[in-house]
């Protein structure tokens, strides 16, 4: 058992969770040091320097969670990109192999209040089939992949998928886009942390936990498992093929192509933020969840099928392209019979706390990182007033 000075906190990892923890601790009066192994801060929230300002996969900032008001109160959100109405009308869905403007009518039954609260212990496909029929249930599960990054959303907990489906389809939309990509948000958070006296050390890989202060480990779950030597730090996640490309501008290109026949999503990010690509070019980012037995080529093939539908002639217009596979970096997914409380606990004992998007914290997408980071700091400092157990989920 170590004796820790609770006026100091060490944060390992300088991504969204780590910076949230650092700012929270510094605002509470603690002396904070952040260690980031990479040469820049941001983790998966980094934005490429350009000329194609891509994030690591499609990124949006949902406005329905507690992180939104927290960021706004500190003027950290920054300017938001605005989607012109004409572009918003170019939202397309692939269903039965064809591009459509509207979802199957039966799918809308799953979005109505009358559908009721989905159970935790049942898989989404089984529950949703009982409400709207199997075809609509599969379409809804595939649509929800935009907030799940999983190859088989229908196999997951019905309650887990329903929450994300409702958040992803809410009107007006919850999804917002910081102008210039998420890198600007990270830069503002880093500046706020430094203004509060946080010591930020980049290219600083930590192999041994400090013993003189509480620690917030805000890394991927895989990195945390190695650092803590704790094989129990596991939880299911997704595996996704990321396809980024730029094409010369052409009138009539889709804004979004959402696949209802299989999980998959393409989005033309320059529709709302032209600064992400050179003049006369459009930046498209796609995510295609793939099963463990599927290959990178399988994901690319499905992405190209969507591109053929939503962006005719894209091959002849192509100016830049990049592909990658994201393993276990797409947030937690909850199997039937489990919810966020069953994931790896924030409090690891002996002054060590965990933060990130696969921890025991409520929320959708980056909200899990935010909530776990705030909870980690509250426990580390003994400030129960910061606890977020009352938050949604």
N, C-alpha and C positions, 0 to 999 in steps of 0.2 A: 504494500500500500504506500503510495507516494503522498507527500504533503505538498499541495499546490498553492501558489499565491493566486488568489482569485482576482487580483487587480491586473493580472496579465492573462492574455489568451494568445495561443498560437493557432493560426489557421493554415492548414495544408491544402493548397489548391486555390487558384485565383480565377475561377469561373464565376458564373452567376451566383451559385450557392456560397462560395468562399467570400466574394465581395459583399454579399448580403450579411453574412456573419460578421465580417470585419467592421462594416459600418454600424451594425447593431451594437456590437461590443464597445466600439469607440464612443458611440453616443451615450452609452451607459457609464462611461468613465474609465474603461479598461485600457491598458496599453496593449496594442495589438501588433503582431508581426504576421505577415502573409508570406508563405513560401510557395512559389509557382515554378514547376520544373521547366516549363516552356519559356522561350525568350519574350513572349508577350502574354498578357492576361486575356482571359475570356473563355478558355476551354472550348466547348462546342458552340459558344455564342460569339466566337471570333468572326469577323468579316474580312474577306480577302481584300488586299490593298487596291486591286484593280489591274487593268481597266474594267474587269468584270467583277463586281463587288458581290460575291456569293457568300452565303452563310453555309455552315455544314448541314445541308438539308434545308428544306423550307422552314422558315421561322416566322412566327406571329406572336404578338403579345396580347393575350386575352385580358379583357377589361373587367371580367366578372369576379376576379379573385382579390384577396387582400393585398397582394403585391402591387396591384395597379394603384390603389390609393396611397400606398407607402412610397412608391416611386414618384407619383405626382406631387405629393407633399414636399418632396425634396428636390423638385424640378429636375428629375433624372430621366424622365421619359423622353424629353426633347421634342423637336418637331416631328409630326407624324405625316406619313405619305397619305394623300387623299386619292381615292379611286373615283375617276370620273363616272357619272351615271352610264354613259355609253359603254364603257368597259365592263361595268358591273353586269350589264345585260348580256355579256358574252360568256357567261358561266354555262358550261356544258357538262352533260352527264352521258357516259357510255352505258347503254342498257340494251341487252340482246344484240350486241355487236354494232349498234348504230348510235350516232351522236344525237342527243335529245336536249331539249331546253328544260323539261320538267321531270321529276321523279315519278315512279309508278304511284298511282293514286293510293293504292293500299299501303304504301310505305308511310304515307302521312299519318295513318292511324297510330303509328308508333311514336309520333311527336306530340300527339294530343294528350291533354291532361287525363282524359278518360282512360288512357292506356294503363294508368296506375304506376306504382313504384315497382320496378323490376326486382326480383329476389336476388340475394347474394349467392345462394346455394345452387342456382340453376344456370346452365349455359345460356347465352343470349339467343342463339339460334332456336333452341327449343322453346324458350319463353316467347320470343317474338313471333314464331310460327303460330303459336296459339292465339296471338292477338291479331295478326294481319296476314297469315298464310306464309308458306315457305319462300316463295319468290320475293315477296316484299321484305321478309326477314333477312334473306341473304343480301339483298340490295342495301338495306340499312346497315348491316354489319360491315359491308365493304365500304360504304360511305364513311362510316366512323373511323376507318383506318387513318384518316387525315390526323386524328388525335390519338392514334393507338400505335401506328407503325408496326403492325403485327400481321402475319400472313394468314391467320385464321381467326378474325375477331369473333366470329360466331361461337367459337369454343370457349371463350372467356366468360367470366362472371357476368350475368345479365345486368346486375346493378352497376358494375364497373363500366360496361359498354354504354348503357343507357345514359349515364351522366355525361359521358363524352359526346355521344350523339346529340344530346339536347344542347350542350354548350356549343357544338360546332354548327348547329343549324339555327341558333337563336337569332331573332330579328328585333332591333337592328343588330348587325353582326358584332360579336365580341372581339374578333380578330383585328388587331391594329398593327401597323408596320412603322417602326422608327425610320425616319428618312435616312438614307445612306446605309441601312442595314443595322444589325444588332451591335456591330462594333462601336457605333456612337454611344449606345446605351452603356456598354462596358466602359468606354472612356470616361463617361460622366460619373459612373459609379467609382471608378478608380480615383478620379480627381477628388470626389467627395471623401473617399477614405483617406487620401493623403492630407487633405485639408484638416481632417480630424486627428491627424498625427499618426496614422497607421503607417508602419514600416513595411514596405513592399519589396520583396526580394525575388527577382526573376532569375531564371536559370539556377534555381535552388532546389535540387531534388533532396527530399528527406527520406532517409532509409531507417532512421531510428527515432521513435517518438521522444520528445523532450519530457523530462520528469519534474520540472520546476513550475509548470503552469498547466491549466486545463488546455486541451487540444480539441479543435474542431477539424475533423478529417472530411474535407469537401472535395473528394476526388471521385472518379468512377468507382463503382462497387468492386470491380476486379482489382483496381489499384489499392483500395482500402483493405481488401482481403489479404493481399500480399504484405502490406505495411503492418497490419495488425496481427498477421499470422493466424487469422480466424477463418477456418473453412466454413463456418456457419453463415458467412456473409455472402449469400447467394439469393437471387430472386429472378424469376423469368423476365425476359425483355424481348425485344424484337430484333430481327436482322433485315436490313434494308439496303437495296441498291439505290444509290443516289446518282442521278443523271443531271448534269448541268450543261446547258448549251446556249449559244447566242446565234441569232439568225438576223438577216437583214429584214427591216421592217416591211410589213405587208398588211394592207387593210383587210380586216375581216378575221384576223387570227383570234382564237379563243383567249379568254382571260384565264379560265380554269378548265381543266378536263378532269372530272372525277369519275373513276371507273366503278360502276355498280356491278359489273360482271366478275370482278376480282379486285382485291385491294390494290389501289394505286391512285396517284394524284400528280398532276402536272399544273404548274402555276407560272404565268408570265408576270414576273415581279416588276418589270418596267412599266406595266399597265398603271400602277400607282406611283412608281418612283423611277422616272426616266434616268436619274443620275447613276443607276446601277450598271449602265452599259454605255459605250460610246454612242454619240448621236447617230441615228439611222439604224441602230441595232436594238434587238429585244432580248432580254435575259429570261430564260425559262429554266426553272428548277423543278425536278421531279423526284418523288420517292416511291419506290416499288417494294413493298414488303415481300420477302421470299422465305419459303419454308426451309428447314434444315437440309433437306435433300436436294433443294434447287441450287442452281449455280448463278454466278454473276451474269452469265450470258442469258439465262432465263429472264432475269429481271430487266436487262437491257432490251431484250426482244419485246417484252410487254410494254415497256416505256415507248419504244418506237411505234408500236401499234397505236398507242394513244396520240403520239405526235402526228402520225399519218392522218388521223381523224381531225384533230384540232388545229393543225398547222400545215395545211397542204403545201407541198413543194419545199418543205423545210430542209431537205438534204441539199438542194441546189442553193439555198440561201445561207447555209451554215458558215459561220465565221470562227467559231470556237466551241470546243467540247471537252468535257471531263466526266469521268465516272469513278465511283468509289463504292465500297461496301462498308456499311456501319454495323458492327456486331455489338450487341448488348449496350448500345449507347442511345437508346431511344426511349428510355424511361421504363418504369415498372408496368407489367401487365398482371392483373389479378385473376387466377383461375377460379372456377366455381368453388364456393365454400370459403373464400378468403376475401379480405378487403385490406385497405391500407394499414390497418393496425397489425396485420400479420407479417408485414415486411420486416427487414432488419431494423431493430430498435435504434433510435437516435442515441440513447444513453448506453454506452458500451462498458460502463463501469470504470472506476479508478481515474476519473477525470477526463476520459476520452469520449467524444461525441461525434456522431456521424451526420453528415448533411449531403443531400443529393437527390436525384430524381427517382431513386429506387429504395427509398427509406420509408419508415413508418410515419408518414405525414400525409394529410389530406390534400386534395387539389387535382388540377389537370395540368399536364405538361410542366412548364417552369414553376408553377405554383407549388409543386411538391418540393422542389429545391428551396424555394423561398421559405415555406413553412418549416421545413426541417432545419434550415439554417437559423431561423429565429428561435425555434425551440431549443436547439443545441446551445445557443448563447445563453438563453434564460436558465437552462440547467447548469451550465458552467459557472455562471455568476450567482447562482442561487436566487435569481429574480423570477419567481414563479409568475409574476404579473405579465411576463412576455409569452407564457405558454399559449399554444394555439390548439389545444385539444378540443376547444369549442368550435373550431372552424369546420367548414362543410366536409362532405365526403361520407 
